[in-house]
């Protein structure tokens, strides 16, 4: 008769003990203690009046952070990729011509989702880390005359910041809608939806908003909403149908799905912290931390992957791995000895860059100083012989 091996150790089933980490990676970022405190509050039902009160407060605060007056500004119960799927699935139908600006992993994901929803995708591509000039953007859109244009504002895979003004202007000139990925940028640097002319934008809860992952803020312009109302076929995704979600969260409050009150509490508190600090002051804090980080990186003889300062994401820094250094060894040392998490590159940038986030609570001079001290030590341990000290 077969026997079942006894476990070698008794698991403590009364409590969990996650390791303490300093989250200097590309996300999730460090969570403020007040957000954790909010998450510990008693839950209410997803149709409770208090839940909708919190949801309404979130909508008001999100409009400020997005820089928009859009009524259709609310949360998708999903990660940032769910926000992307929502944006794409509602505005791309079979045969829709989609112009995709491709310069990173998440641009590629936008294009792939558009293809899966039947879109006819045309691409303008650049190496990861480069951005498109105003002239390149306008020429591409005027040439292709698409119905939908997609781009990533802050490309997490490369650290490149893509300005959207020229993209939106050209898109509107040919009658196209613009979908912008603001997953990494929202809450840490200016997004300015209305000023830029973005029609549909989505983000996430765990990066610039300094909350746990699980929610995707979304905003839809009146222009895009009119387009959505004229759609003749239903969204192939029931769960991500904007009309159904808006009916639940904005209009009738009719049941759509069981939203997490705990996560809504978290984001409401995270947005309240931003509002208390002041949005522009928060942007400036992230910008200052970024500039100090770059200065210290260059003092060590290292280089940033994105060459132009104007094209760098403030809260997600990409540093070139110096020749002869194993980036995985550096990252493993930081995690084991200091409890610091950062990320490496992937795709064409695998082994070539470090991705270092300075988000929310960690976007301070003190945090930059602490990280660079530990980073320098880990580089030395991995054999770096550059200007150290």
Secondary structure, 3 states (H helix, E strand, C coil): CCCCCCCCCCCCCCCCCCCCCEECCCCCCCCCHHHHHHHCCCCCCCCCHHHHHHHHHHHHHHHHHHCCCCCEEEEECCCHHHHHHHHHHHHCCCCCEEEEEECCHHHHHHHHHHHHCCCEEEEEECCCCCCCCHHHHHHHHHHHCCCEEEEECEECCCCEECCCHHHHHHHHHCCCEEEEECCCCCCCCCCCHHHHCCCEEECCCCCCCCCCCCCEEEEECHHHHHHHHCCCCCCCCCCCCHHHHHHHHCCCCCCCCCCCHHHHHHHHHHHHHHHHHCHHHHHHHHHHHHHHHHHHHHHCCCCECCCCHHHECCCEEEEECCCCCCHHHHHHHHHHHHCEECEECCHHHCCCEEEEECCHHHCCHHHHHHHHHHHHHHHHHCCCCCCCC
